[in-house]
């Protein structure tokens, strides 16, 4: 699964970092970092993180 985040929509709430910390993280500057691909067991958590994003900034492609 391919992951992208629309930086113009992302408000850095960090919900994704709690739901899928293996994929999403906030760096020391408070900016969002993420893996561009999710595989196996991470896929379900990434879908949950995308659904929980208050700004709906996370996009997923198969």
DSSP file (Angstrom, degrees, kcal/mol; ACC not computed):
  #  RESIDUE AA STRUCTURE BP1 BP2  ACC     N-H-->O    O-->H-N    N-H-->O    O-->H-N    TCO  KAPPA ALPHA  PHI   PSI    X-CA   Y-CA   Z-CA
    1    1 A X              0   0    0      0, 0.0    37,-2.5     0, 0.0     2,-0.4   0.000 360.0 360.0 360.0 131.6    0.0    0.0    0.0
    2    2 A X  E     -AB  37  61A   0     59,-3.3    59,-2.4    35,-0.2     2,-0.4  -0.763 360.0-157.8 -93.0 135.3    1.3    3.4   -1.0
    3    3 A X  E     + B   0  60A   0     33,-2.8     2,-0.3    -2,-0.4    57,-0.2  -0.921  15.3 170.4-116.1 136.3    0.9    6.2    1.5
    4    4 A X  E     - B   0  59A   0     55,-2.3    55,-3.4    -2,-0.4     2,-0.5  -0.990  18.1-151.2-140.0 151.2    0.9   10.0    0.9
    5    5 A X  E     - B   0  58A   0     -2,-0.3     2,-1.1    53,-0.2    53,-0.2  -0.987  17.3-133.9-123.5 125.1    0.1   12.9    3.1
    6    6 A X    >>  -     0   0    0     51,-2.8     4,-2.2    -2,-0.5     3,-1.6  -0.673  18.0-163.5 -77.0 102.7   -1.3   16.1    1.7
    7    7 A X  T 34 S+     0   0    0     -2,-1.1    -1,-0.2     1,-0.3    25,-0.0   0.737  85.6  62.3 -63.9 -23.2    0.9   18.6    3.5
    8    8 A X  T 34 S+     0   0    0      1,-0.2    -1,-0.3    49,-0.1    -2,-0.1   0.733 113.6  35.3 -75.0 -19.9   -1.5   21.5    2.7
    9    9 A X  T <4 S+     0   0    0     -3,-1.6    -2,-0.2    48,-0.1    -1,-0.2   0.756  92.3 102.8 -98.7 -31.5   -4.2   19.7    4.7
   10   10 A X     <  -     0   0    0     -4,-2.2    22,-0.0    47,-0.2    -5,-0.0  -0.324  43.1-177.0 -61.7 126.1   -2.1   18.1    7.5
   11   11 A X        -     0   0    0     -2,-0.1    -1,-0.1     0, 0.0    -4,-0.0   0.196  44.3-116.3-108.5  13.0   -2.5   20.1   10.7
   12   12 A X        +     0   0    0      1,-0.1    -2,-0.1     2,-0.0    14,-0.0   0.854  61.4 150.4  55.2  42.6   -0.1   17.9   12.7
   13   13 A X        -     0   0    0      1,-0.1    -1,-0.1     4,-0.0    -3,-0.0   0.837  47.6-141.8 -68.2 -31.7   -2.7   16.6   15.1
   14   14 A X    >>  +     0   0    0     11,-0.1     4,-1.0     3,-0.0     3,-0.6   0.542  58.9 132.5  84.4   7.8   -0.6   13.5   15.4
   15   15 A X  H >> S+     0   0    0      1,-0.2     4,-1.7     2,-0.2     3,-0.8   0.900  72.3  56.5 -56.9 -40.2   -3.5   11.0   15.6
   16   16 A X  H 3> S+     0   0    0      1,-0.2     4,-2.8     2,-0.2     8,-0.3   0.831  99.9  58.9 -61.8 -32.3   -1.8    8.9   13.0
   17   17 A X  H <4 S+     0   0    0     -3,-0.6    -1,-0.2     1,-0.2    -2,-0.2   0.790 107.9  45.7 -70.3 -26.4    1.4    8.6   15.2
   18   18 A X  H << S+     0   0    0     -4,-1.0     3,-0.4    -3,-0.8    -1,-0.2   0.842 118.2  41.8 -80.6 -35.5   -0.6    7.0   18.0
   19   19 A X  H  < S+     0   0    0     -4,-1.7    -2,-0.2     1,-0.2    -3,-0.2   0.875 133.6  16.0 -81.6 -40.1   -2.5    4.6   15.8
   20   20 A X    >X  +     0   0    0     -4,-2.8     4,-2.6    -5,-0.2     3,-1.8  -0.545  66.7 162.2-134.3  68.3    0.4    3.5   13.5
   21   21 A X  T 34 S+     0   0    0     -3,-0.4    -1,-0.1     1,-0.3    -4,-0.1   0.690  73.7  65.1 -66.1 -17.3    3.7    4.5   15.2
   22   22 A X  T 34 S+     0   0    0      1,-0.1    -1,-0.3    -3,-0.1     3,-0.1   0.710 117.3  26.6 -73.3 -18.3    5.7    2.1   13.0
   23   23 A X  T <4 S+     0   0    0     -3,-1.8    12,-1.7     1,-0.2     2,-0.4   0.763 121.4  46.1-112.4 -38.9    4.7    4.2   10.0
   24   24 A X  E  <  +C   34   0B   0     -4,-2.6     2,-0.3    -8,-0.3    10,-0.2  -0.881  60.0 159.4-115.2 141.2    4.0    7.8   11.2
   25   25 A X  E     -C   33   0B   0      8,-2.6     8,-3.4    -2,-0.4     2,-0.5  -0.991  35.9-125.9-153.7 154.3    6.1    9.9   13.6
   26   26 A X  E     -C   32   0B   0     -2,-0.3     6,-0.2     6,-0.2    -2,-0.0  -0.910  31.8-141.3-100.3 129.4    6.7   13.5   14.5
   27   27 A X    >   -     0   0    0      4,-2.8     3,-2.1    -2,-0.5    -1,-0.0  -0.161  36.0 -85.5 -80.7-178.8   10.4   14.6   14.3
   28   28 A X  T 3  S+     0   0    0      1,-0.3    -1,-0.1     2,-0.1    -2,-0.0   0.738 130.5  54.2 -61.2 -23.5   12.2   16.8   16.7
   29   29 A X  T 3  S-     0   0    0      2,-0.1    -1,-0.3     0, 0.0     3,-0.1   0.486 119.7-109.8 -87.7  -3.9   10.9   19.9   14.8
   30   30 A X  S <  S+     0   0    0     -3,-2.1     2,-0.3     1,-0.3    -2,-0.1   0.578  74.0 137.0  86.1   9.7    7.3   18.7   15.1
   31   31 A X        -     0   0    0      1,-0.1    -4,-2.8    -5,-0.0     2,-0.3  -0.636  58.5-108.1 -90.0 149.4    7.0   17.8   11.4
   32   32 A X  E     -C   26   0B   0     -2,-0.3     2,-0.4    -6,-0.2    -6,-0.2  -0.598  34.4-176.0 -78.9 131.7    5.3   14.6   10.3
   33   33 A X  E     +C   25   0B   0     -8,-3.4    -8,-2.6    -2,-0.3     2,-0.3  -0.943  10.0 168.6-120.7 148.5    7.5   11.9    8.9
   34   34 A X  E     -C   24   0B   0     -2,-0.4     2,-0.3   -10,-0.2   -10,-0.2  -0.996  38.5-103.9-157.0 156.0    6.1    8.7    7.4
   35   35 A X        -     0   0    0    -12,-1.7   -12,-0.0    -2,-0.3     3,-0.0  -0.613  25.7-142.8 -77.2 142.5    7.0    5.6    5.5
   36   36 A X  S    S+     0   0    0     -2,-0.3   -33,-2.8     1,-0.1     2,-0.4   0.618  83.4  46.4 -84.2 -11.7    5.7    5.8    1.9
   37   37 A X  B     -A    2   0A   0    -35,-0.2     2,-0.4   -14,-0.1   -35,-0.2  -0.991  63.8-164.6-132.3 139.8    4.9    2.1    1.8
   38   38 A X        -     0   0    0    -37,-2.5     2,-0.3    -2,-0.4   -15,-0.0  -0.973  13.6-176.4-120.9 138.3    3.0   -0.1    4.3
   39   39 A X    >   -     0   0    0     -2,-0.4     3,-2.0     4,-0.0     4,-0.3  -0.910  44.4 -23.2-130.9 158.8    3.2   -3.9    4.1
   40   40 A X  T >  S+     0   0    0     -2,-0.3     3,-1.4     1,-0.3     4,-0.4  -0.111 127.0   9.2  51.7-125.6    1.6   -6.8    5.9
   41   41 A X  T 3> S+     0   0    0      1,-0.3     4,-0.7     2,-0.2     3,-0.3   0.662 122.8  64.9 -65.0 -19.7    0.4   -6.1    9.4
   42   42 A X  H <> S+     0   0    0     -3,-2.0     4,-2.5     1,-0.2    -1,-0.3   0.744  83.8  77.6 -75.0 -22.1    0.9   -2.4    9.1
   43   43 A X  H <> S+     0   0    0     -3,-1.4     4,-2.2    -4,-0.3    -1,-0.2   0.893  93.3  47.0 -58.4 -45.3   -1.8   -2.0    6.4
   44   44 A X  H  > S+     0   0    0     -4,-0.4     4,-2.2    -3,-0.3    -1,-0.2   0.913 113.3  48.8 -65.1 -41.7   -4.8   -2.2    8.8
   45   45 A X  H  X S+     0   0    0     -4,-0.7     4,-2.5     1,-0.2    -1,-0.2   0.884 110.0  52.2 -64.7 -37.8   -3.2    0.3   11.2
   46   46 A X  H  X S+     0   0    0     -4,-2.5     4,-2.4     2,-0.2    -2,-0.2   0.906 108.8  50.0 -65.7 -41.3   -2.5    2.7    8.3
   47   47 A X  H  X S+     0   0    0     -4,-2.2     4,-2.2    -5,-0.2    -2,-0.2   0.920 111.6  48.9 -61.5 -42.5   -6.1    2.4    7.1
   48   48 A X  H  X S+     0   0    0     -4,-2.2     4,-1.8     1,-0.2    -2,-0.2   0.903 110.6  50.7 -62.9 -40.9   -7.3    3.2   10.7
   49   49 A X  H  X S+     0   0    0     -4,-2.5     4,-1.0     1,-0.2    -2,-0.2   0.903 109.4  50.7 -64.0 -41.2   -4.9    6.1   10.9
   50   50 A X  H  < S+     0   0    0     -4,-2.4     3,-0.4     1,-0.2     8,-0.3   0.901 111.6  47.6 -63.6 -40.7   -6.1    7.5    7.6
   51   51 A X  H  < S+     0   0    0     -4,-2.2    -1,-0.2     1,-0.2    -2,-0.2   0.826 112.2  50.2 -69.5 -30.8   -9.7    7.3    8.8
   52   52 A X  H  < S+     0   0    0     -4,-1.8     2,-0.3    -5,-0.2    -1,-0.2   0.620  79.2 115.5 -83.1 -13.3   -8.9    8.9   12.2
   53   53 A X    ><  -     0   0    0     -4,-1.0     3,-1.1    -3,-0.4     5,-0.0  -0.412  58.3-151.5 -62.2 117.5   -7.1   11.9   10.6
   54   54 A X  T 3  S+     0   0    0     -2,-0.3    -1,-0.2     1,-0.3    -4,-0.0   0.810  97.5  42.1 -61.3 -29.2   -9.1   15.0   11.5
   55   55 A X  T 3  S-     0   0    0     -3,-0.0    -1,-0.3     0, 0.0    -2,-0.1   0.466 103.1-130.6 -95.6  -2.9   -8.0   16.8    8.4
   56   56 A X    <   +     0   0    0     -3,-1.1    -2,-0.1    -6,-0.1   -46,-0.1   0.906  60.0 142.9  52.1  45.0   -8.3   13.7    6.1
   57   57 A X        +     0   0    0    -48,-0.1   -51,-2.8   -52,-0.1     2,-0.5   0.591  36.2  92.8 -90.8 -12.6   -4.8   14.4    4.8
   58   58 A X  E     -B    5   0A   0     -8,-0.3     2,-0.4   -53,-0.2   -53,-0.2  -0.726  55.8-168.4 -90.6 127.0   -3.7   10.8    4.5
   59   59 A X  E     -B    4   0A   0    -55,-3.4   -55,-2.3    -2,-0.5     2,-0.4  -0.931   1.7-161.9-114.9 137.6   -4.2    9.2    1.1
   60   60 A X  E     -B    3   0A   0     -2,-0.4     2,-0.4   -57,-0.2   -57,-0.2  -0.956   7.4-175.8-122.8 138.5   -3.8    5.5    0.4
   61   61 A X  E      B    2   0A   0    -59,-2.4   -59,-3.3    -2,-0.4    -2,-0.0  -0.986 360.0 360.0-129.1 140.9   -3.3    3.6   -2.9
   62   62 A X              0   0    0     -2,-0.4   -59,-0.1   -61,-0.2    -1,-0.0   0.516 360.0 360.0 -61.7 360.0   -3.1   -0.1   -3.3
